[in-house]
Each structure stands twice: as C-alpha cells, then as structure tokens.
Amino acid sequence: MSTSISTVAWIGTGNNGKPLLDIVAASGKFKITLLVRKPPVKYTNIVPDSVTVKQVDFQSHASLVAAFRGIDAVVSVMTFGPQSGIDVVEI
C-alpha cells in the first residue's frame, strides 16, 4: 500500500525549527501549517508566505485534535526546557 504525505503540521520556529521550515517550505512539496502558541500575526514576517500559521493551545486535547484534523504528518522541532511545564501536562 502506498501512502502520500501532502499536508504537514509543523511545530517549532527556534534555532533548529526555522531553518528547517524554510527548506521544507521552499521545496513546494507540502502544504504546511505552523502550529504556534502566540497570535499568528507575530509570525507574518518570520515564516514563508506559503505557510499557514494557526494558534493552538498545546495543553488542550481538543485544541490539538482540531489542529491535527486533515494533517498527514507532524514535524516537531520543539524543545522542552526544564521547568517549562509543558513536558509534564497530560493531555
């Protein structure tokens, strides 16, 4: 059985995530939705125009389910620093 990945949810725009996002977006092979914590307008001049930016509550199961609906693959380049709290939240 052959599968095809066309829609990708991307998490992370830091030191590693942003350069990788730029490379993948430039390939034109995927429809990328960047999932962010902050309002999308903060990413207007940061990410390529071809990338859709969607605000998500990463600590909400319902928010994540809605964000991943219609997505074929997830790329997470998100770091979990000590005391961030996000790595201990059960969703």
TAGI-V106396 format. One line per field, one symbol per residue. psi: psi as a letter, one per 40 degrees, with the letter a starting at -180 (. if undefined). burial: # if it has 9 or more other C-alpha atoms within 8 Angstrom, else .. A space follows every 10 residues. Layout:
psi: ???
burial: ???
//
This chain:
psi: hhihhdhhhh hhfadddddd dddddddeei hhhhhidihd deedediide hhhhhiheeh dddddddehe hdihhhfhig iiedddeehh .
burial: ......#### ###..####. ##.##....# ######...# ..#...#... #.####.#.. ..##..#... ##.#..##.. .......... .
//
